[in-house]
Amino acid sequence: MVTRRVFLGGLVGSTIAPSVLVAQQIAEPEFLKAKLADGSLPPMAERIPAQPRIINLKEMGRVPGTYGGSVRTIIGGVRDIRYMTVYGYSRLVGYDTKLLFQPDILRDFTSENDTVFTFRLREGHKWSDGHPFTAEAFRYWWEDVILNKDLTPGGGALELRPHGSLPRFEVLDELTVRYSWDKPNPVFLSSLAGPLPLVIYGPGHYLKQFHKGFQDKAKLEELMKKSRAKKWADLHIKMALASRPNNPDLPTLDPWQNRTAPPADQFIFERNPFFHRVDENGVQLPYLDRFILNVSSSSIIAAKAGAGESDLQATGIDFNDYTFLKEAEKRFPVKVDLWKMARGSRVTLLPNLNVADETWRVLFRNVHFRRALSLAIDRHEINMVAFYGLGKASADTVLPESPLFRQEYADAYVNFDPDTANKLLDELGLDKRDSDGIRLLPDGRRAEITVETAGESNLDTDVLELVHDHWANVGLALFTRTSQRDVFRNRAMSGSIMMSIWYGLDNGVPTADMSPYGLAPTLDDQLQWPLWGMYYLSAGQEGEAPDLPEAAELVDLLNQWGASAKMEEREVIWHKMLALYTQQVFSIGLINSTLQPILRSAKLRNMPEHALYGFDPTSFLGVYMPDTFWFKEA
């Protein structure tokens, strides 16, 4: 029997009909009045789709808002304008606040055994420049980008070819497209719903001017020279990059569009007049006119936010800034809430199993050594000192908010047990010590572990000072080295990093429908096994194949998950991977369920007071729909 899942969007569950939206004289944003007056912009009824996505705010426990206002926020560099595409969270398919799939840009979609996906667009939907958004956007990206060897030399994203081959792509009509695989592709929907979504469509009407197949050679060379691009493909990629919206001319479907070309110290994102969402009263979203992103040094974002220079700040601040930020409530009209971080662990120690030093590599690959390192740490002290006792001692695993949570995963080798740690270390042949009580390695060197940090948070340094004392009690010396985040990957790949301190699993609140890739060597930025991750990422062309049986088993289980069409099977595989990962202590989680301060203007409405905060799957603020935030004047 063929299972079929149907997901409907648009007007489902709403009392508003499209004809009512057209007939109603909805007030236009003051921000757009000039363009409406000179005729350069059509009225709202002609800008929104025939069946827009209706957001019923009252059902969400929120209040319909009013237009206007600019939100100031602070970013740590030009590249962080990418946060706007994460916050805007305009997706073909997205998550709701319960992390269930729902159509967003799509009017509806169907999935048959996770092998055949049919997407139906909204009639009358337009890009931010007013050009119709139709199946042509998918056709262009498929035929002229993905299948073009200059633009996609690797053969396409892994999410499109999980079993080696690309899907069959069909345009069924002007508003309907279909992707079909011979085997299930359960990662497809989640990759479309993520913070950095899989790209399968683009504004071909704009991008063709940068494409060799459509542009005159002389004109293309002129455009390449202007953009300092050596190849036409480099030019197209640069002008089409939506995840980091550097190009103000690139049409978008996001709620706000960048209007500032880099380099700049301030970036302004303005409302997209053709955005596809409305509230239950037919008022087009977003309510807010602009986001103003001020570039600063990462190290002083908290200070600036606490000095009243931000109306909405989530990135660049940490829990150790909370007291200072809370004091700002007395001086400025701001409010600071605490959201729960959705990562597997707020601070995690990652021994590099691919480290170049052979002696350390052998030790790090021994599960008894990793367990000893974990058991020697007093997590209660870390929680009390660094998190005021508000976090939970835990392995690097899923949180209680995930349906996959089991206490045994959280408890794996997290009890403070220096006696057992000492015993394990002795049994590994590290029973000799120097005059300072530091254990000696088999080659006679002192057991000195250098932990690298990106230096972006004092919290990491504070935690390492505590771990330094814990490990010294069992005869291990800890040293700290600061590296820039940008050089982490290269140093880890070269085997120069012994161990690093970083966040735990990106997704601490998964469902069985979300990929467990984070539990297996799949990416080159996984600091505990970067070479193994690169091997998977490059389909065996680079890096090294995992030669540790347990790591190889995780990859095998991941492949089994990817071949399954049944949620029940995926759930079983998830639990096998969680059990194996935590028992093997491939990452040494310390504290999770920690809190993240979120600073906002006291006038900003519809922001939840309590929520989950993380990159994946909540897209930071994204699933809480900032397009529904609005200013209520005092």
KESEKE-126231 format. One record per residue (C-alpha): z, y, x. Coordinates in steps of 0.05 Angstrom, whole numbers, plus 5000, padded with zeros to 4 digits. Last residue first. Layout:
# KESEKE-126231
ZYX/...
//
This chain:
# KESEKE-126231
548860795087/541560615085/539959895070/535059645122/531159015110/530558295133/525557865093/520357875149/525957625194/525056945161/531256515174/526755975204/524756465258/531356735284/531456285345/525355835332/529755375290/526854725319/527054855378/529255505409/536255505383/541155825336/544055485275/546855945222/552956345200/552757075176/545656995151/541157605159/538957865091/540758595105/540759055165/545159665155/550659415201/545459375255/545258695286/548458315343/548057555345/553357215388/551956485404/557355965392/558355285424/557154635387/556354335456/560554275519/559553855582/553153455583/551553065646/544152905641/541552205653/548351945632/545751225627/550051095565/547751755535/540251625545/540550895524/544351035460/540051635442/533651235456/535750645414/537951115359/531351485358/527650815356/531450595294/529951265261/522651215277/522250535244/525550795180/520851395181/514850935177/508051075210/510050855280/505550915340/508951545368/515851225361/513250625401/510751105455/517651425458/520750735465/516150585524/517951245556/525351095547/524350405577/521150715639/527451135648/531850505641/527550105690/527750635745/520850655776/518351225733/511051355751/510151915801/507252615796/499952755782/494052405748/498251915708/496852225640/498352915668/504553025624/507052315635/506552365711/509253075709/515552815674/516552285727/515952815781/520753285744/526352765734/533053105724/530053805721/525753685660/520654235675/515153735692/515253455622/515352755592/520952365625/524552115562/530152395518/526653065506/520552695477/524652475416/519352745369/521553015302/520752585240/527252225254/530952885244/533153305302/539153775308/540353835382/533254035400/532654335469/536853795500/541954085549/541854775579/541954875654/545854715716/541854415773/542453835821/539453635887/533754145885/528954095943/525253505914/518553855916/518153825840/525154125834/523454695881/516954835844/520254815776/526155245795/521855785827/520756185763/527956125741/530156485804/534856105848/542356155859/546055645901/552855345886/556654855928/560654255904/564653795950/566253095925/572852755941/575552575872/579853205865/574253615896/570053415836/574753745787/575654365831/568254495837/567454335763/571854945748/567855405793/561455115764/563555325694/564756045715/557956065750/554355805690/557856305644/555956875690/548956795662/542056905690/543656645760/538256115754/543255605778/542755085833/548154555846/549154345918/552853695924/556653555989/558752846003/559952946077/554852616123/556151946155/549651586135/553251186081/555951846052/562952086069/568052286017/571552956023/579052906035/579153496083/580353036143/574152636126/573652086074/571451356071/571050986004/563951195986/561650465985/559550475911/566050125894/569950715920/566051195876/567250765815/574650725829/575251475839/571751605773/576251105738/582351475764/579252155750/578752005675/577252625634/573752325574/566252495571/563351815589/559651725523/563652085469/557852465438/553551845433/559351435404/560451975351/553651835319/548852395300/541952215275/542652615210/543453235255/548853735238/553853315278/550053525341/545053115380/546352925453/548453185521/555252865523/560753235487/567053655493/566654105433/566254865431/571255385404/576755265455/576255975481/569155805506/569655885582/577055755595/578855305536/572254905536/572154835611/579454595611/577954085556/571753855594/575753615654/570253325697/571452685738/568752235683/561852565687/561052495762/563551775758/558451615704/552751895747/555251475806/555750845763/548650975736/545650925806/539451355809/543451945834/546251525891/539451265915/536451965911/542452245949/541051786008/533551886003/533752646005/527352845969/530652905901/526852535845/533152325807/535153055806/542253075779/542353525718/548953845700/549154115629/551854745597/550754915524/549654185507/544953825459/542354505437/543054795366/547655365385/552255545327/551756265303/557056795315/556257475282/556658165313/555958775269/553359465288/554560175265/557160395333/563960525365/568760035333/563259495326/562159575400/568759205412/565358575385/559958655438/565158655494/568858055465/562357675454/559257775523/561857105549/558256785490/551557015515/546757595509/539557655533/536757385469/539957505401/539758255393/537958655330/538959405322/539459525397/541460135439/548560195412/552260145478/553959415467/546459255465/545559635530/551259265564/548758595538/541658735562/544258935631/542758305672/536158175638/533358825666/530159245612/523959285569/524759605501/521659225443/520659655381/519559245318/516159605261/515359695187/520859255161/519958965091/515158435115/512958235063/509058425001/513058594939/511058124882/517958134852/519557434877/518157654949/511157654980/508157265038/500957265064/500957845113/494858295105/498158955122/500958665187/507059095202/507259425270/509659155337/511259685389/512259515462/516359945509/516559965585/509159835589/504159415627/501459195579/497559405518/501759645459/500059535385/502958845378/502358565308/507858425258/508257915201/504057415240/497057215217/493857545278/487557905300/487258015376/486258755390/493358875416/492258355471/498858185505/501157735448/504457175488/503656575442/497056865415/492956805478/485756915456/484057505502/486657155564/483556485547/476856815533/477057205599/479056595639/473356205607/468456755627/470456655699/472957145752/476857575702/478658285722/478958505649/473559035657/469558585704/469758015653/467558485597/461558725639/459858005656/459857835582/455358425566/450358205619/450457475595/449757645521/455457345481/455456735435/455756105477/458956445536/464856655493/468357335501/464757665442/465957025403/473357175403/473357675345/469657275291/472656655322/479656865301/483256225321/485255535296/488254895324/493855185368/499954735374/505955165358/510555485409/516855535366/515054885331/512054765262/505054565285/507954085336/512553805282/506453665239/502553295292/508152895324/507652315275/500552155298/499151485267/493251075292/485851145275/486651895274/483952385222/484253145218/481753485154/479754185134/479554545067/478355275048/470855355058/469554625043/470953935072/470654175145/471953545184/475353365250/475852665277/481952605322/482052655398/483052015437/488451775485/493751515438/497452175431/490852565431/492053195391/499353265412/497053155484/493253805480/485753775491/480953445539/483653715605/477854185617/479154575553/475655255560/470255035608/469754345577/468454625507/470754115456/477454465445/474455175446/467655205412/467754595367/475154555348/477155285353/470955525317/471554995263/478855175251/477455915242/471255735200/475855385151/477656075124/481556695142/477357275116/476957895161/481858445143/483858615214/490658265206/486957625186/485757505113/487857025058/483457084997/484056354976/489856025011/488055455057/488154705044/489854225100/488453475098/491953035148/489752315158/493651855205/500952035188/500851465136/496851945092/499152665100/497353205050/497253955054/498554575012/497155315010/497255335085/500055945120/506855685100/506954965078/513854635081/516954125128/524454005124/529254315175/534454485122/533055225136/525755105120/521154845174/513955065182/506854835168/500955285182/505955735217/508256465213/514856455250/515457205262/521357075308/517456595353/511257035354/515757635369/519357265424/512857265464/514257995479/518657675531/513157665583/514058415593/521158315618/528458235597/527558445525/531558945483/531159035408/529959635364/528359525291/524160045256/525060235183/521560185117/520559785053/525759565004/529458914995/530358314949/537358044959/539357384990/542656744965/536456334979/534856274904/535457034901/530457094958/524856724923/519556754977/512556704946/506956464990/500856834965/496256534913/490257004908/491757194981/494457884997/490258485017/486358614953/492558684909/495759094964/490659654961/484959675012/485659995081/480960485114/480260855048/483061515074/489061485027/490660755040/490560885114/495261485106/499861105058/500960505103/507960675130/510060905061/509660175042/505960074976/509660054909/507459474866/503359674806/503358994774/496658734749/494858384814/501558054822/501557864749/494757544756/497357144814/502856844771/510256954786/515356454760/515956074825/517455344838/510455224866/506855884873/504355814944/506255144974/505354414958/506853825004/504053144987/506052515023/501951895014/503751185029/498050685027/500050005000/
//
